[in-house]
Amino acid sequence: MERKEVTRQAIHIIAGLVFMMVLIYFGRITLIGISILLLFFGSLLINFKLTGRHIPIAHDIGDAIERKEVRFPGWGAAWYVFGVIALATLLVDNNEIISGIFILAVSDGLATIVGMHGKYKIPYNNKKTIEGSVVFFVSALVAYLFVGPKIVPLAAITTLIESVNLPTDDNFSLPMVCTIYLFLF
């Protein structure tokens, strides 16, 4: 189980880095277009899976890394791509979009990897650890390189959001919080 989760989180981080590179080298509109295509084809794969049609390789990979407690196959991945679309559509500054994707991909991924080995549970959510939250916050501060000092409150807010057991997937809630905060400030 632990190896499966580390693999999931490595994909989580790498995908975010790829999205950031697409934005840097090809622009915001290309990122939105590629993300919409990924969401469309991902939705087809989810539909095929739910209707019993097996797509070799795609479903085999999905089965190998998907968490068991998800609502449906591809749940987290769909929200992840939707979060990237929201960031790239609602924000216009590339540095802000990169910051949001970085928090979604890198901070969340690292927090999970470190948190799995953490010993100190967060008092209000025993599924999360203090160690994971510290890594989330510190890694989110790297986005200072893109948006400057306004990242400090955003890092704190997203760390709190990630540590709370919300009814929504954090692949949705983190980009939404980033989008709202960066839009307002």
C-alpha positions, -999 to 999 in steps of 0.1 A, spaced: 0 0 0 28 24 9 46 18 -24 14 23 -43 8 56 -26 43 69 -32 39 60 -69 6 79 -70 22 109 -54 52 108 -77 28 109 -106 9 137 -89 41 158 -86 54 150 -121 21 158 -137 21 192 -120 56 199 -132 46 189 -168 16 213 -166 39 241 -154 63 234 -182 34 235 -208 24 269 -193 59 283 -195 68 270 -229 35 270 -248 13 295 -228 -19 296 -209 -43 288 -238 -23 257 -247 -24 246 -211 -62 251 -210 -66 232 -243 -45 203 -233 -62 201 -199 -96 201 -214 -86 173 -238 -72 153 -209 -104 158 -189 -124 147 -220 -104 116 -227 -101 108 -190 -139 110 -187 -142 85 -216 -118 61 -198 -138 65 -166 -171 58 -185 -156 27 -202 -144 15 -168 -178 20 -151 -196 3 -180 -173 -27 -179 -153 -21 -211 -116 -27 -203 -91 -5 -221 -57 -23 -218 -28 -3 -203 -49 27 -193 -72 7 -170 -43 -15 -159 -23 15 -148 -53 31 -132 -61 -1 -112 -25 -3 -101 -24 31 -85 -60 41 -77 -70 43 -40 -96 19 -29 -119 44 -11 -125 67 -42 -161 74 -53 -153 61 -88 -121 53 -108 -103 84 -118 -120 106 -92 -89 123 -79 -73 126 -114 -104 143 -128 -105 169 -100 -67 174 -104 -71 183 -141 -103 203 -134 -82 223 -108 -55 231 -134 -82 242 -158 -98 265 -131 -64 280 -122 -55 286 -159 -89 299 -168 -97 322 -139 -62 336 -134 -43 354 -161 -9 359 -146 14 329 -154 33 332 -122 1 329 -102 -11 299 -122 23 283 -116 21 290 -79 -14 273 -77 -3 243 -97 29 240 -76 8 239 -44 -16 214 -59 11 191 -73 43 194 -53 32 206 -19 2 182 -17 23 153 -31 52 158 -7 29 163 23 13 129 16 47 111 11 61 126 43 29 124 62 27 86 57 57 83 79 48 110 104 43 101 140 24 132 153 -12 132 143 -31 165 138 -55 168 168 -85 177 146 -78 151 119 -61 119 128 -56 109 91 -31 137 87 2 144 105 20 175 117 51 164 97 31 163 65 16 197 72 50 212 79 63 199 46 33 212 28 37 247 42 75 249 37 73 235 1 44 260 -7 68 288 3 89 279 -28 62 297 -48 76 329 -33 99 328 -64 68 334 -86 45 356 -66 66 371 -38 55 377 -2 18 371 -8 26 334 -9 30 333 29 -7 337 38 -16 314 9 8 287 21 -8 290 56 -44 289 42 -37 259 19 -19 240 46 -49 244 68 -73 234 40 -52 203 32 -51 193 68 -89 195 73 -112 166 64 -134 183 38 -162 166 19 -145 177 -14 -114 162 -29 -83 184 -21 -74 182 -58 -105 205 -62 -103 225 -29 -67 235 -31 -68 250 -66 -101 268 -58 -86 283 -27 -55 293 -46 -76 308 -74 -98 328 -51 -69 341 -30 -47 350 -60 -76 366 -78 -83 388 -47 -48 396 -37 
